[in-house]
Amino acid sequence: DKKRAAKFLTNCLKAFPKTRGNFLQALADLAAPETTPDLLTVHKECSYKVAENAHDYGPIGDLLYCSAALYRTTKKASYLDIITSYSHHPDKGGRNQAENALRGVSSAGNSPS
């Protein structure tokens, strides 16, 4: 059931903070509105970490996948804007992560317009 899956995945975000990427991708696929508060917490944390060290790809990936999940749950274009801004990142690693996050948004049947 969708609510149990959402609860499991948000618990995993808290239990495994260093390996959140797959959980965030799954939450994007699930697009469950009840996960928004937890996603906002992760988004804020990742934004702060990226601001501290813009070359650390762990927080960048988490920020992008979290933005994809928030876009899917809230439909707010500002989260999509965050992802697309990284498609012009000076480093290929940042660009690749943005492309992967955008693919996740599109492949979930929620193509950005």
Secondary structure, 3 states (H helix, E strand, C coil): CHHHHHHHHHHHHHHCCCCCHHHHHHHHHHCCHHHHHHHHHHHHHHHHHHHHCCCCHHHHHHHHHHHHHHHHHHCCHHHHHHHHHHHHCCCHHHHHHHHHHHHHHHHCCCCCC
